[in-house]
């Protein structure tokens, strides 16, 4: 660590961090860096999913909102 700082955390947060460590000697710094990487990946994936959903919406509307389907619903 080049420039360590002090941050205040609730004891419950520290307790949770201790529970999720991958090994007992893993530092909180390592753990937080790992959590940040996971968060970035999830955020990227979520943006991709949102993009796919957005581009699929017009086609899904075309497929689902048609007169043939409505005729079957009233049959």
URPEMO-V173769 format. One record per backbone hydrogen bond with DSSP energy under -0.5 kcal/mol. NH is the residue of the N-H (numbers start at 1). CO is the residue of the C=O. E is the energy in kcal/mol with one decimal. If there is no record, write none. Layout:
nh=NH co=CO e=E
nh=NH co=CO e=E
//
This chain:
nh=9 co=7 e=-0.5
nh=13 co=10 e=-0.6
nh=14 co=10 e=-1.9
nh=15 co=11 e=-2.4
nh=16 co=12 e=-2.1
nh=17 co=13 e=-2.6
nh=18 co=14 e=-2.4
nh=19 co=15 e=-1.6
nh=20 co=16 e=-1.5
nh=21 co=17 e=-0.6
nh=21 co=18 e=-0.7
nh=26 co=23 e=-2.0
nh=31 co=27 e=-2.4
nh=32 co=28 e=-2.9
nh=33 co=29 e=-2.3
nh=34 co=30 e=-2.4
nh=35 co=31 e=-2.4
nh=36 co=32 e=-2.4
nh=37 co=33 e=-2.1
nh=38 co=34 e=-2.2
nh=39 co=35 e=-2.5
nh=40 co=36 e=-2.6
nh=41 co=37 e=-2.2
nh=42 co=38 e=-2.5
nh=43 co=39 e=-2.6
nh=44 co=40 e=-2.4
nh=45 co=41 e=-2.5
nh=46 co=42 e=-2.6
nh=47 co=43 e=-2.2
nh=48 co=44 e=-2.1
nh=49 co=45 e=-2.6
nh=50 co=46 e=-2.6
nh=51 co=47 e=-2.2
nh=52 co=48 e=-2.6
nh=53 co=49 e=-2.6
nh=54 co=50 e=-2.4
nh=55 co=51 e=-2.3
nh=56 co=52 e=-1.6
nh=57 co=53 e=-1.3
nh=58 co=54 e=-0.5
nh=60 co=56 e=-2.6
nh=61 co=57 e=-2.5
nh=62 co=58 e=-2.2
nh=63 co=59 e=-2.5
nh=64 co=60 e=-2.7
nh=65 co=61 e=-2.7
nh=66 co=64 e=-1.2
nh=70 co=66 e=-1.6
nh=71 co=67 e=-2.2
nh=72 co=68 e=-1.7
nh=73 co=69 e=-1.9
nh=74 co=70 e=-1.4
nh=75 co=72 e=-0.9
//
